[in-house]
Amino acid sequence: MTVTLADADRDLLGGAHGEAAAFAMRLMVRFAEAVGAPGFIDAKAAHIDGCLYHGQVSLDFVEHLLALGGRVRVPTTLNVGSIDLIHPELFRGDGGLLTAGSRLMVAHEELGCVPTYTCAPYQTIFRPQLGWQIAWAESNAIVFANSVIGARTNRYGDFTDLCCAITGRVPNYGLHLTENRRARVVVEITDLPPEWSDAGPACVAVGHVIGRRCGERIPAIVGLPAATTEDDLKALGAVSASAGAVAMFHAVGLTPEAATLDDALQGEEPEEVIRLSVDDLRETVRNLSTVPDGTPLSAVSLGTPHFSTTEFARLVPLLAGPRPAVDVYVNTSRQVMQELEERGWDAPLRAAGVTVVLDTCTYVTTIMRDLSGAVMTNSGKMAYYAPGNLNVDVAFGSLADCVASARAGRVVRS
C-alpha cells in the first residue's frame, strides 16, 4: 500500500527535526507499508520496551540515535530494564550483562525518556486519557491502555516504539481506528466459585482463557462482578497478553467502551460465544500451578505487572505476624515506592524481610537468590512465564495464600 505523507511527515523525512528523526521516520514509512497503514497521525505519548537488553543490537540502535542527536518528541516512559539501577547489588547474572543492560537503560534517558522503568506506566503521572492516540509497547500495558483507559495503541515492539517517540507519529491502522476496536467474541461467565471472595482469581482465569482461545480477536466479557477493581482488570489483561496475542478486551459495564454488550459489539453479531462455568474457572486456575499443595517453596514473587499502591495496602496488613520462612520479592515502580515511603509502609516490609525490586522484574532477570524449590505467585503472568524463563516449578494462589505459604515454607491454600 502507498502511504500518504502529510507535511509533518515530509518535514521529518527532510531533516527539519534532525537526523535522528529523519532516520526514524524512514523506518516508520517502511513499517507503515508493511502493515498496510494509509498514513500517520500524531501520538500524544509513548512507552518503550526496548530498554530491556536482548543483545548488542539493542544497544547499537539506541547509540546510533544518540550519535545522530536524537531526542524524543512526546512524553515517553520506559518499561522495565535488565537491572534494578537503585539496587544493582540484587543482580546475580553475568557482569557483561550488568554493564550493557545498565548502559542501555541510561542511554534511553539520554534520549529524553522518563526513567519510570515500570511495566505499569498507567500507575504513574503519565497515565494517558480516554481517546488518546499513543504508541505503547509492553503487552500488559497495551491491553490496559486500550481496554481499561480507552486510549488507543497497537502492539509496538522494540525499535518501532522508539521510532514513534522520536518522530511523534504513529501509523494510522489497527486499534487506532474505532471500527477495529469492536468485540468479535463474547465470553460469558455463567457463575463464580462461591469460595472466591473477590474477583481476582476470576479475572486471572478469564484472562488465561481468552489468551488461549481468542488469538488477536477482541473479546467482550459478560459477568465479572461489579466490585472488580482496576488491579483485577490489570491482572486479566496481563495474563491474556501472555497466554495469547490479546491487545484489547471489553468488560461489559466496567470498561469505557462497553457500557453495554451492544456497545462492545458495535451493533454486530459475535463470531463466537464462549461460556465459562464454575468448573471451567476452577480448572483454569488449578492448571496455572505445576506443583501440588504442600510442595516446598524457595521464594514468593509478587508484582507482575508491578504492584500498585492499592495492592501494597492489601499486602502490608498480611505481613503482621511471624516472619516469612522463604524469600519474598515484590516488583514495583519508583513512583509507587516513593508513595510507600511517604506512608511509612516501607518499614513493615523491611521488618518482614521483603525485597522490593525496582526498575526490573524477577521473571526477566536474575534476582531471586534461591530457585531450588518452587516459586509461588498471585500473578497469572508470572505463573505463565516463570517455568520457561526461570526453569522453575510455580504455584499460583491468592495474595493471602502467598503470604501464608511464605510463612510455612511450602504451598498452602485457604
C-alpha positions in Angstrom: 0.0 0.0 0.0 1.2 3.5 -0.8 1.5 5.6 2.3 0.1 9.2 2.1 2.5 11.6 3.8 1.4 14.8 5.5 3.5 17.9 5.5 4.7 17.0 9.1 5.9 13.6 7.8 7.8 15.2 4.9 9.4 17.7 7.3 10.6 14.7 9.4 12.0 12.9 6.4 13.7 16.0 5.1 15.6 16.5 8.4 13.7 19.5 9.7 13.7 17.9 13.1 17.2 16.5 12.9 19.0 13.5 11.5 17.7 11.0 14.1 14.1 11.9 13.5 14.7 11.6 9.7 16.2 8.1 10.3 13.3 7.1 12.5 10.7 8.4 10.0 12.3 6.4 7.2 11.8 3.3 9.3 8.3 4.3 10.2 7.4 4.6 6.5 8.6 1.1 5.8 6.7 -0.1 8.8 3.5 1.6 7.7 3.9 0.0 4.2 4.3 -3.4 5.8 1.2 -3.2 8.0 -1.0 -1.5 5.3 -1.4 1.8 7.1 -2.6 4.6 4.7 -0.8 7.3 6.7 0.2 8.7 10.0 -1.4 10.5 13.0 0.1 12.3 15.9 1.0 10.4 19.1 0.4 12.0 22.4 2.8 9.7 24.4 5.0 6.6 24.1 6.1 3.8 26.3 9.3 2.0 25.4 10.0 -1.7 25.9 13.4 -1.7 24.1 15.3 -0.6 27.3 15.3 -4.3 28.3 18.6 -5.7 27.0 18.3 -8.5 24.4 21.8 -8.4 22.9 24.2 -5.9 21.4 21.8 -4.8 18.7 19.6 -3.3 21.5 22.4 -1.0 22.5 23.6 -0.3 18.9 20.2 1.0 17.8 19.9 3.5 20.7 23.6 4.6 20.5 23.0 5.3 16.8 20.1 7.5 17.6 22.2 9.3 20.2 25.0 9.8 17.7 22.5 11.4 15.4 21.4 13.8 18.1 18.2 12.0 18.8 15.6 13.2 21.3 12.0 12.0 21.9 9.3 14.4 20.8 6.5 13.3 23.1 6.3 12.3 26.8 8.0 8.9 26.8 8.1 6.4 29.6 10.4 3.4 30.0 9.4 -0.2 30.6 11.5 -2.5 32.9 15.1 -2.9 32.2 17.5 -5.8 33.0 18.9 -4.1 36.2 17.5 -2.5 39.3 19.5 0.6 39.0 18.6 1.7 42.5 19.7 -1.7 44.0 22.3 -3.1 41.5 23.6 -5.4 44.2 20.5 -7.6 43.7 21.6 -8.6 40.2 23.1 -12.2 40.1 24.0 -12.5 36.5 26.9 -12.0 34.2 29.0 -8.8 34.7 28.9 -8.1 31.0 25.1 -8.1 31.0 25.1 -5.8 34.1 27.2 -3.3 32.2 25.4 -3.5 28.9 21.9 -3.6 30.5 22.6 -0.6 32.7 24.1 1.4 29.7 21.0 0.6 27.6 18.7 2.0 30.3 20.7 5.2 30.8 21.1 5.7 27.0 17.3 5.8 26.8 17.3 8.5 29.4 19.8 10.5 27.3 17.2 10.4 24.5 14.9 12.2 26.8 12.8 9.3 28.0 11.5 9.4 31.6 13.2 6.8 33.9 9.9 5.2 35.1 11.2 1.7 34.4 7.8 0.1 35.0 5.6 -2.3 33.1 2.7 -0.4 34.5 3.0 3.2 33.2 -0.7 3.6 33.8 0.1 3.7 37.5 2.3 6.8 37.0 1.6 10.5 36.5 2.0 9.8 32.8 -1.3 7.8 32.5 -3.0 8.6 29.2 -6.6 9.7 28.9 -9.7 8.3 27.1 -9.3 8.6 23.4 -5.6 9.5 23.3 -3.6 8.1 20.4 -0.4 6.7 21.9 2.5 4.4 20.9 2.9 1.9 23.8 5.0 -1.3 23.9 4.9 -4.0 26.7 2.0 -6.4 26.3 0.1 -5.8 29.6 0.4 -2.0 29.2 -1.0 -2.2 25.7 -4.0 -4.2 26.9 -4.6 -1.9 29.9 -4.4 1.3 27.8 -6.8 0.1 25.2 -9.2 -1.7 27.5 -9.3 -0.1 30.9 -8.4 3.5 29.9 -9.8 3.6 26.4 -6.6 5.1 24.9 -5.6 3.8 21.5 -2.4 1.9 20.7 -1.3 -1.1 18.6 1.3 -3.6 19.8 4.5 -1.6 19.1 7.7 -3.7 19.5 11.3 -2.9 20.2 12.7 -0.2 17.9 9.3 0.7 16.4 8.2 2.1 19.8 11.3 4.3 19.9 10.8 5.5 16.3 7.3 6.6 17.2 8.6 8.5 20.2 11.4 10.1 18.2 9.0 11.2 15.4 5.9 11.8 17.5 3.9 9.9 14.7 2.2 6.5 14.6 0.8 4.6 11.6 -3.0 5.0 11.4 -4.2 1.4 11.4 -5.4 -1.3 13.7 -6.6 -0.3 17.2 -6.1 3.4 16.4 -9.4 3.1 14.4 -12.8 2.8 16.1 -14.1 0.1 13.7 -11.2 -2.2 14.6 -12.0 -2.0 18.4 -15.2 -4.0 18.0 -15.6 -7.1 20.1 -15.8 -10.3 17.9 -16.1 -12.9 20.7 -18.4 -12.9 23.7 -17.2 -14.5 26.9 -20.0 -15.3 29.3 -19.2 -16.2 32.9 -22.2 -18.3 34.0 -21.3 -18.2 37.7 -18.3 -17.7 40.0 -17.0 -20.3 42.5 -18.5 -19.3 45.9 -15.2 -19.8 47.7 -13.6 -16.9 45.7 -14.1 -13.9 47.9 -13.0 -11.3 45.3 -12.8 -11.0 41.5 -9.0 -11.6 41.3 -9.0 -15.3 40.6 -11.9 -15.0 38.1 -10.1 -12.3 36.2 -6.9 -14.3 36.0 -8.9 -17.4 34.9 -10.8 -15.4 32.3 -7.7 -13.7 31.0 -6.0 -17.1 30.5 -8.9 -18.5 28.6 -9.2 -15.5 26.3 -5.5 -15.6 25.7 -5.6 -19.2 24.5 -8.9 -19.1 22.6 -9.3 -15.6 21.2 -6.0 -15.1 19.4 -5.9 -11.5 18.3 -9.7 -11.2 18.4 -11.2 -8.7 20.9 -13.4 -10.3 23.5 -16.4 -8.8 25.3 -16.6 -10.3 28.8 -20.0 -10.6 30.5 -20.5 -11.5 34.1 -17.5 -10.1 36.0 -18.5 -8.8 39.5 -19.4 -5.1 39.8 -16.7 -5.0 42.5 -14.0 -5.9 40.0 -11.1 -3.5 40.6 -8.6 -1.8 38.3 -5.9 -4.2 39.7 -8.1 -7.2 38.8 -8.5 -5.9 35.2 -4.7 -5.3 35.1 -4.2 -9.0 36.0 -6.8 -10.1 33.4 -5.1 -8.2 30.6 -1.6 -9.2 31.6 -2.3 -13.0 31.5 -4.4 -12.7 28.3 -1.5 -11.0 26.5 1.0 -13.6 27.9 -1.1 -16.6 27.0 -2.1 -15.2 23.7 -2.0 -12.1 21.5 -4.8 -10.1 23.0 -4.3 -6.4 22.7 -7.7 -5.3 24.0 -10.8 -6.6 25.8 -14.1 -5.2 26.8 -15.6 -5.9 30.2 -19.3 -5.1 29.9 -20.4 -2.5 32.5 -16.8 -1.9 33.6 -14.6 -0.6 30.7 -15.2 2.7 29.0 -16.2 1.4 25.5 -18.6 -1.3 26.8 -21.4 0.3 28.8 -23.5 -2.4 27.2 -22.7 -5.6 25.2 -24.1 -3.9 22.1 -21.7 -1.1 22.6 -18.8 -3.5 22.7 -20.0 -5.3 19.6 -20.8 -2.0 17.8 -24.2 -3.4 16.9 -22.8 -6.5 15.1 -23.2 -10.2 16.0 -20.3 -12.1 17.6 -18.2 -14.6 15.7 -18.2 -16.9 18.8 -19.7 -17.2 22.2 -17.5 -18.8 25.0 -19.3 -19.8 28.2 -17.3 -20.4 31.3 -18.8 -22.4 34.2 -17.7 -22.6 37.8 -15.8 -25.8 36.9 -14.1 -24.1 33.9 -12.8 -21.3 36.1 -11.6 -23.6 38.9 -9.8 -25.9 36.4 -8.1 -22.9 34.7 -6.7 -21.6 38.0 -5.6 -25.1 39.0 -3.7 -25.5 35.8 -1.7 -22.4 36.5 0.2 -24.4 39.1 2.8 -27.0 38.2 3.0 -28.4 41.8 0.5 -29.6 44.4 -0.2 -28.2 47.8 2.5 -29.0 50.3 5.4 -28.5 47.8 8.4 -26.8 49.4 9.0 -23.2 48.3 12.2 -21.3 47.7 10.5 -17.9 47.1 7.4 -15.9 46.6 7.2 -13.4 43.8 4.6 -10.7 43.6 4.1 -7.7 41.3 3.9 -9.0 37.8 2.8 -6.5 36.5 4.2 -4.1 39.0 2.4 -3.7 42.3 0.2 -0.7 42.8 -0.2 1.3 46.0 -3.6 -0.4 46.4 -2.0 -3.8 46.2 0.6 -2.8 48.9 -2.3 -1.7 51.1 -3.6 -5.3 51.0 -0.2 -6.8 51.5 1.1 -4.8 54.4 -1.5 -6.0 57.0 -1.0 -9.6 55.9 2.7 -9.3 56.9 1.9 -8.6 60.5 2.9 -11.7 62.5 5.7 -14.3 62.0 8.4 -13.5 59.6 8.3 -15.5 56.3 10.4 -18.6 56.1 11.3 -18.0 52.4 12.3 -15.0 50.4 9.5 -12.7 49.3 10.1 -10.4 46.4 7.7 -7.6 45.3 8.2 -5.8 42.0 7.1 -2.2 41.7 7.9 1.2 40.3 9.9 4.0 41.7 6.8 6.2 41.9 4.9 3.6 44.0 7.9 3.1 46.2 8.0 6.8 46.9 4.3 6.6 47.9 5.1 3.7 50.2 7.9 5.6 51.9 5.6 8.6 52.4 3.0 6.4 54.0 5.6 4.7 56.2 4.8 1.3 54.7 8.5 0.6 53.8 9.2 -0.2 57.5 6.8 -3.2 57.8 8.1 -4.5 54.5 11.7 -4.4 55.7 10.7 -5.9 59.1 9.1 -8.9 57.2 12.3 -9.3 55.1 10.5 -8.4 51.9 12.8 -7.5 49.0 11.3 -4.7 47.0 12.5 -4.8 43.4 12.5 -1.6 41.3 13.3 -1.0 37.6 13.0 -4.6 36.5 11.1 -7.8 37.3 12.0 -11.2 38.8 10.9 -13.2 35.8 13.1 -11.3 33.3 16.4 -11.0 35.2 18.4 -13.0 37.7 17.5 -11.5 41.1 15.9 -14.3 43.2 18.6 -15.8 45.4 17.3 -19.3 45.7 15.5 -21.2 43.0 16.0 -24.7 44.4 12.3 -25.1 45.1 9.0 -23.9 43.6 8.1 -20.2 43.3 4.7 -19.1 44.4 2.9 -16.1 42.9 -0.5 -14.4 42.7 0.2 -13.3 39.2 -1.2 -15.2 36.2 1.5 -13.6 34.0 4.3 -14.8 36.3 2.8 -18.3 36.5 2.7 -18.5 32.7 6.3 -17.3 32.1 8.3 -18.5 35.1 8.6 -22.2 34.2 10.1 -21.3 30.8 12.0 -18.2 31.8 13.4 -19.4 35.1 13.2 -23.2 34.7 11.3 -23.5 38.0 8.0 -25.0 39.1 5.3 -22.5 40.0 2.4 -22.4 42.4 -0.5 -19.9 41.8 -2.6 -18.6 44.7 -4.3 -15.6 46.2 -2.2 -12.9 47.9 -3.3 -14.3 51.3 -2.2 -17.8 50.1 1.1 -16.4 49.0 1.9 -14.8 52.4 0.7 -17.9 54.3 2.8 -20.1 52.1 5.8 -17.9 52.6 5.5 -18.3 56.3 5.0 -22.1 56.0 7.8 -22.5 53.5 5.5 -24.7 51.4 2.4 -24.3 49.3 -0.7 -23.8 51.4 -4.1 -22.5 50.3 -7.1 -21.4 52.2 
